């Protein structure tokens, strides 16, 4: 009977698919339409009996311009051609739209498919140094296989697709390569390709070892271009330098003094010998005449209705400068001067204001700090009825998932809400990309800060789901396995229960998650009990999706929520207005409707209520100390490297409570030329972005360090200095001890025992795979 039912559904007309699946297809295929959306869908139909004519495509385009769904029009037209669900499944697989394929398979009743390797990479590969290594494995299965390439027993960082490409391989890249594939947390389902023995022979053609990195310099600076190459045969090397395609000099080093703007451009070096030619990657040189920087930042303010609010932003840089003011990420028409004033006519003027300053002649742009406008509502002429003994907020944003689809909005959402809650005098802890254990530990630290009279807010953005036959919501950590179950996720209602056990005056959960229904044999059966003084605010209703504004990288809930959090009204009223605002546009209303559950007794309590810690000073001080401990930055440090007389300064900022930004500035280059310095060699448990030069200061570099919550030992880094001396490149290192910065001292990596025992996460399963032979 089950097979008969599957067969019937696979052979249904596409117009018979459920409305929920239809809406999800519209949301996904209407976006990125030229890459893997509806236009690409139409392209894949070419040459088949379902091919749509040019007029059909133009009709879809007209509908799209008119803010209707081209995907829906396409489904209607294909249905008239008897396009079946099985055909839909085939095209969606070609588009690699995994979430839609999963929806269709669930509708049809198709079970998961274990990984099957259909084509192995070659058993051996011979290359010459400087050539590219390309290994490909083909596999089938659903969910789609996840890949990890190995060299010997070591993972190759970042190589997690079906194809391994290593450019410009060298002799030391020789070895045995293989790929691990899986689509399930079950270690018995893991597959390995056969080993590929790669032998890289020395090449007679020149091999470029190092060359000048991209440069950002100022007018009148000196540009030094250098290239270091070698050859494995007895042959002379000839170096030729070019700007764009114009020859400029011979030799391994070229110096240009007193730079001007026309020296900006793309440089390259050709290295040749009797056996061939090798060319460096393009070296981009940008010569700035002046910097663009904001010298006066707009300030947050609180004003009365019918009064004037004034924001000022002043920048310094090459004229002409163009100013443009924004409110809640929306451009304010006509607000194009360094000052922006507004007569406050309604509470809707509350929001986040900032200014973008640009210099078109030099293609430079910078953004001011956020300034928050709050409005006093004196219409009621009454004093605040309620006050909190303290206010604390824990904000978690998960987007860098190991097995699930990566998201784009949670970090930005957390950053926006952090700014708002801090201006509402909350002690804010903001964390991104946490594992299950780290989420549990962070929540328990947060619970410890709650007490009678305290306002507590928990916000989570990331993947989430609900279960058939289970009324609870589950939050997905970044290490959750493929097809996650409730034991590898966090139950939101458990968090609320723990918060309420401390009897705070306000207990608020804001859950920015999908609430789609998953099938599970394991679920909770007890009904939800909303504790006293508690409010749940969901981004969407049960069984439905929550969405992101992909281009703006902001969640739809936060896009609307940020407009109302400053209102001096009861939290139920505020959330009601947010819900109405989301539903005020048809395109959003039919896709996402927020939901609120509340058991507030004192319904006029507001997030804007003041703090009055009278008779609670001991507890208030304890929380203040705990919060400061979790946000302690390393001290700035200035030092001189005596061997080259270079003076450096190292500064620190925090972006989130577990993300540290390290700046290194060359104060005095001493005896060197072309000197650069940056932070490097971080503990292996941390992840770091590539160093980059700060746009308004070519002598200053920035590195963003993530995952500080994983740090178990005191942090130590290296300041790497690269410089030119007598036309030769040299480098040296200076060690700095940073201790336990920010949330690292909270030891969130320790196992939390308050939550129920969970099954091993996928990361734990994968780590245990090291015990599996690669043979």
Secondary structure, DSSP 8 states (H G I E B T S, - for coil): -HHHHHHHHHTSBGGGS-HHHHHHHHHHHHTTTTTTSHHHHHHHTTTSTT---HHHHHHHHHHHHTTS-HHHHHHHHHHHTT-BHHHHHHHHHHHT-HHHHHHHHHHHT---EEEEEEE---SEEEEETTS-EEEE-EEEEES--EEEEEETTEE-TT--SSEEEESS--GGG-EEEEEEEESSS-GGG-EE---EEEEEE--SS-EEEEE---EEEETT--EEEEEEEE-SSS---EEEEEETTEEEEESSEEEE-S--GGG-EEEEEEEEETTEEEE---EEEEEESS--EEEE----EEEETTSEEEEE-EEESSS--EEEEEETTEE-TT--SSEEEEE--SGGG-EEEEEEEEEGGGTEEEE---EEEEEE-GGG----S-EESEEEEEEEE----SSS---SSHHHHHHHHHHHHHHTT-EEEEEES--HHHHHHHHHHHHHT--TTEEEEEEEES-EEEETTEEEEEE--TT--TT--GGGSEEHHHHHHHHHTTT-SEEEEEEES---EE--S----S-----TTEEEEESS-TT----EETTTTEEHHHHHHTTTTT-SS-HHHHHHHHHHHHTTSHHHHTT---EEEE--SSTT--TT-EE--TT-HHHHHHHHHHHHHTT-----EEEEETTTTEEEEEEEEEEETTEEEEEEEEEE-TT-EEEEEEEE---TTSEE---EE-TT-TTEEEEEEE-GGG--S-EEEEEEEEEEETTEEEEEEEEEEEES-GGGGG-TTS---SS------HHHHHHHGGGS---
